[in-house]
Amino acid sequence: MKSISIILPCYNEEEALPLYFQSVDPVIKDIKDYTFNFILVNDGSKDKTLDVMNDLYQKRNDIEIVTLARNFGQNPAIYAGLSVCDSDYAIIMDADLQDPVDLIKTITEKFSEGYEVVSPHRANRKSDTWFKRTTAGMFYKFVNAIEGKKVIPENVNAFRGISRRVVELFNKLPNKDRLFLNDVAFVGFKTCYVDFVRQKRAAGSSKYNVNKLFNHAFNIISSGTSQPLFAVLKYGAIFSGIFFLVFLGLLISYCVINTGSLISYNHTLTIFFILSSVFLALSIIIFVIGIIGLYLHNVLINTRNQPLFIIDRVVKQEEKEDLNPSLSDKEENRVSD
């Protein structure tokens, strides 16, 4: 019988976790061909999430707890869970029930059909705000357009099912700026998509604000494609030519149209065009420097060899007798490769 680890990255999910297990237990009970265990990753939660995890751990025999040294973010938390996963398959999902637990059965059926990557696809984004729907649509179109192919499927998030081979490949990736969404698209293998409707949170609130969403989007772009650097070169040359022609035109008009009542009008027009050109040029320069800085940041992350995450403690079922928060001989400090 094949085994599946369900990895739940958690940050301040003390209210959602008990509700998640109330919902997931009836689902996995009806799946006969697979055994399940849960890897709960505490991503530096500030509430009682870890206490809830420990309580669930004491009551069940299918839970493993991974505690990170601090809050690293959802992406490192996913990789921390994958680093301790030893099952035949892994399913990564949120604990807030926005990723419907009923879909676990569908994912297992796809595993049985030989698929190594199962990607749940949001059928619509009606539950999102107008701003989030609009910006998400623009983001996916932009990323895929600059690459010239579909590098990131639209409306597919970190909710995925992956095989053991994919898990091992992810754990061996050397880059320190890796992102789960990009890596799933990168590895390929036999992939399928299943539609679902994302639900409202069962409890708690979203941890993603506008700033985090923008940072996440820029990280996906810089880690997934180098095309923006080529765009800087191409459009930089185009705009340089345009600015040269504008400057040349203004210079000719200043020298030629210089009589009578046209002088005042010509001077005003000249000043307007010069200021407009300067401000436009400055904005483009700042944008270009920002793009270059984004890629230099990726270079810095990968060359200074800083770990993606740091695990403070891993608690397995055989360690049930010792849940003391203080360090013990059984505890293990580790960092990502």
WOTAFEN-V431813 format. One record per backbone hydrogen bond with DSSP energy under -1.0 kcal/mol. CO is the residue of the C=O (numbers start at 1). NH is the residue of the N-H. Records with the same first field share a line. If there is no record, write none. Layout:
BEGIN
CO = NH / NH
END
This chain:
BEGIN
2 = 35
3 = 89
4 = 37
5 = 91
6 = 39
7 = 93
8 = 41
10 = 43
13 = 17
16 = 20
17 = 21
18 = 22
19 = 23
20 = 24
21 = 25
24 = 28
25 = 29
33 = 2
35 = 4
37 = 6
38 = 64
39 = 8
40 = 66
41 = 10
42 = 44 / 68
48 = 52
49 = 53
50 = 54
51 = 55
52 = 56
53 = 57
54 = 58
55 = 59
56 = 60
62 = 38
64 = 40
65 = 315
66 = 42
67 = 312 / 313
73 = 77
74 = 78
75 = 79
76 = 80
77 = 81
78 = 82
79 = 83
88 = 164
89 = 5
90 = 162
91 = 7
92 = 160
96 = 202
98 = 199
100 = 103
101 = 104
103 = 107
104 = 108
105 = 109
106 = 110
107 = 111
108 = 112
109 = 113
110 = 115
111 = 114
116 = 163
117 = 192
118 = 161
119 = 194
121 = 196
125 = 128
129 = 133
130 = 134
131 = 135
132 = 136
133 = 137
134 = 138
135 = 139
136 = 140
137 = 141
138 = 142
139 = 143
140 = 144
141 = 145
142 = 146
143 = 147
144 = 148
149 = 151
155 = 122
160 = 92
161 = 118
162 = 90
163 = 167
164 = 168
165 = 169
166 = 170
167 = 171
179 = 183
180 = 184
181 = 185
182 = 186
183 = 187
190 = 116 / 117
192 = 119
194 = 121
196 = 123
209 = 213
210 = 214
211 = 215
212 = 216
213 = 217
214 = 218
215 = 219
216 = 220
217 = 221
218 = 222
219 = 223
220 = 224
221 = 225
226 = 229
227 = 231
228 = 232
229 = 233
230 = 234
231 = 235
232 = 236
233 = 237
234 = 238
235 = 239
236 = 240
237 = 241
238 = 242
239 = 243
240 = 244
241 = 245
242 = 246
243 = 247
244 = 248
245 = 249
246 = 250
247 = 251
248 = 252
249 = 253
250 = 254
251 = 255
252 = 256
253 = 257
256 = 258
259 = 262
260 = 263
262 = 266
263 = 267
264 = 268
265 = 269
266 = 270
267 = 271
268 = 272
269 = 273
270 = 274
271 = 275
272 = 276
273 = 277
274 = 278
275 = 279
276 = 280
277 = 281
278 = 282
279 = 283
280 = 284
281 = 285
282 = 286
283 = 287
284 = 288
285 = 289
286 = 290
287 = 291
288 = 292
289 = 293
290 = 294
291 = 295
292 = 296
293 = 297
294 = 298
295 = 299
296 = 300
297 = 301
298 = 302
299 = 303
300 = 304
309 = 336
310 = 69
311 = 334
313 = 67
315 = 65
316 = 319
317 = 320
319 = 322
328 = 331
334 = 311
END
